[in-house]
Amino acid sequence: MYTDSLKAITDTTAAAHEQASQGSGWILHHVTDGRYLDFTPFGKIDLPVFNIGGYELAITRHTIFMWVAAIILLIMLIKTAQRYKKTKIPNRFTGAIEVLILFVRDEIAKPSIGSGYEKFVPYLLTTFFFILFANFLGLIPFSATVTSNISLTATLAAISFVVTQWGGMKKNGVFGYFKGLIPHGIPVFLLPIMIVVEVLGLFTKPFALAVRLFANMIAGHIVIYALIGLIFAMGTLAVAPVSVGMALFINLLEILVASLQAYIFTMLSAVFIGMAVHQEH
Amino acid sequence: MDLAHLAAGIGAALTIIGGGFGIGKLAAAAMEATGRQPEAGGGIRTSMIIAAALIEGISLFALVICFILAGK
C-alpha cells in the first residue's frame, strides 16, 4: 500500500515500462482471470481458495463480478416486479426498466417465436439483462468483464441450447422433433448427408453464440489496453494525447458493442427457439 | 524467426479485409435504400446494425484463432 501518491505513480510507470519492453504478454495478463482483485497502485485484495473434495475451487475476479452483476439484476428486476404488483403505474426507475422489458418481449420474443412465446420470455429477459449488466460492468475502471471469459459464455450458450431443445421436444415430441429437422420432399439418397448436416447445425449454433460474445468483449478490451500501452512502448509522453483520445473513442464504441452484443445474443436465442418450436420447412 | 507470430499478423489482416469489405457493401446498400425511401430509415438502420454485428462475429472467430497463434 502506498502512502505517497507520487511514489505510487512513479513506481507504477516504472513497472509498466519494464513490462511493455518485454513484449505484449502483459495485455493478456490484465484481460484474463486472476485470483486477486487488482487495484494497482493502491494495492491488491487476494481472494480465497477453497479445497472441496479434492478439487481446488478458487474465487476469482470474474466470479466476484458475476455475483455483482447477478445481485444488481435481482435487485433491479425484483423492485420492478413488486412495483408492478402493488400498482400498475410505474415510477421513473421502473418505467425505464419496463421499456427494456417490453422491448425484449415485443421486438425480440414475439416476432421470432410466434405463438406460444410467453413461456420463453422469462428466460430471454434473464439472458438479456444479465449480459447487458455484465458487459456494462466491464467498462468501469478497476473491474473485470465477466463475459470475456469463454467459460461463462459457453455456459450461457449451453443453457440456451438446453432451452431450445427442451422447447422443441416439448412441442413436437422427441422423435417428431428430430424428424422435423429434415426438410420435406428431398430425394432419398440425400438423407444421410442431410441428417449429418442438421445435427451438426444444432451444435454449431450455440458454439457461434458463445464465441461471438466472448470475442467481441475481449477484443474491445485488448484494443484499449494496447492503445494505452502504446505510451509505454514508445517510451515518450508525447504520444499520450493521441493514445488517450483513441482509447476514449474505443471506450465509447464499447458501450455500443456491449448493448448490441446483449441484443444479438438474445435475438439469436429467440430465433433458434422459434425454429425449434415451429418447425416448418 | 517465429512463424506463429507472423501467421497471426497476416491472418488478422486478411480477416479484417474480408470483414471491412462485407460491412462496407452492407452500409452502401443501406444508404442507397434509405435514400430511396427515407421513411423506412429506422427499420433499415436496425437491420443494418444486426447484420453488421453478425458479420463482425465471423471476423472475430478468425481473430480468436490469431490470438491463440500469437500466444504461442
Interface residues (C-beta under 8 A of the other chain):
Chain A: L28 A208 V211 R212 F214 A215 N216 I218 A219 I222 L260 Q261 I264 M267
Chain B: I49 I50 A53 L54 E56 G57 L60 F61 L63 V64 F67 G71
